Amino acid sequence: MAAIIIAHFKAQEGKLAEMAEVFKASLGATRGFDGCIGLDVYVEESANMYTLIEEWESVAHYDAYLQWRIDTGIKEATASIIEGGWDNGVTIQRLGAKLDI
């Protein structure tokens, strides 16, 4: 079953452009990762916030991808860009099946 992932990245004041460069350098690998169906990036400049809306074959595929990102240093690479660091400045929602209600 496909899963929708919504990830919010709160950039530090004045770091939106730097965060965009991180995305430009890394999202090609994300889109090519096993199980990634698609990915779109949105920005809310007034809030210094990027939102990624991703579609994955399953939550397990996304979790494997996220672990790979963590293992390859994404937390450290974004520590000076994300407000509060990765653990406080990134929120991830894993949505399951779409309901027809």
C-alpha positions in Angstrom: 0.0 0.0 0.0 1.4 3.4 -0.9 2.2 5.9 1.8 2.3 9.7 1.8 5.0 11.3 3.9 4.9 14.9 4.8 8.2 16.3 6.2 8.5 19.9 7.5 12.0 21.5 7.7 12.2 24.7 9.8 15.2 26.7 8.6 17.1 29.1 10.8 16.5 32.8 10.0 18.4 33.7 6.8 19.1 30.0 5.9 16.3 29.3 3.4 18.7 29.5 0.4 21.2 27.3 2.1 18.5 24.7 2.8 17.4 24.9 -0.8 21.0 24.0 -1.8 21.0 21.0 0.4 17.7 19.8 -1.2 19.1 20.5 -4.7 22.1 18.4 -3.9 20.3 15.5 -2.2 16.8 15.0 -3.6 18.0 13.4 -6.8 19.2 10.4 -4.7 15.9 10.5 -2.8 13.8 10.3 -6.0 16.0 7.4 -7.1 15.8 5.5 -3.8 14.0 2.2 -3.8 10.3 2.7 -3.2 10.1 6.5 -3.9 7.2 7.1 -6.2 7.4 10.9 -6.2 8.4 14.0 -4.2 7.4 17.7 -4.3 9.0 20.6 -2.4 7.1 23.6 -1.1 8.3 26.7 0.7 6.6 29.1 3.1 9.1 31.9 3.2 7.3 33.9 6.0 7.8 30.9 8.3 11.2 29.8 7.1 9.7 26.4 6.4 10.1 23.8 3.6 7.5 21.1 3.3 8.2 17.9 1.3 5.3 15.9 0.2 6.4 12.4 -0.8 4.8 9.3 -2.1 6.4 5.9 -1.2 5.5 2.4 -2.0 5.2 1.8 1.7 6.1 3.3 5.1 8.7 0.6 5.4 10.4 1.9 2.2 10.4 5.4 3.6 11.8 4.3 6.9 14.6 2.5 5.1 15.4 5.6 3.2 15.3 7.8 6.3 17.6 5.5 8.1 20.0 5.6 5.2 19.9 9.4 5.3 20.7 9.4 9.0 23.4 6.9 8.6 25.1 9.0 5.9 25.1 12.1 8.0 22.0 14.3 7.2 21.6 15.3 10.9 25.2 16.6 11.0 25.1 18.2 7.6 22.0 20.3 8.4 22.8 21.1 12.1 23.7 24.7 11.3 20.8 25.2 8.9 17.8 23.7 10.7 16.3 25.6 13.6 17.0 23.6 16.7 18.8 20.9 14.8 17.3 17.8 13.1 15.6 16.4 16.2 13.8 19.7 17.0 13.4 21.4 13.6 12.2 18.5 11.4 8.7 16.9 11.8 7.7 13.9 9.8 4.1 12.6 9.3 3.6 9.1 7.9 0.2 8.8 6.4 -1.3 5.4 5.6 -4.2 4.5 3.4 -6.5 7.2 1.9 -10.0 6.7 3.1 -13.0 7.3 0.9 -15.2 8.8 3.6 
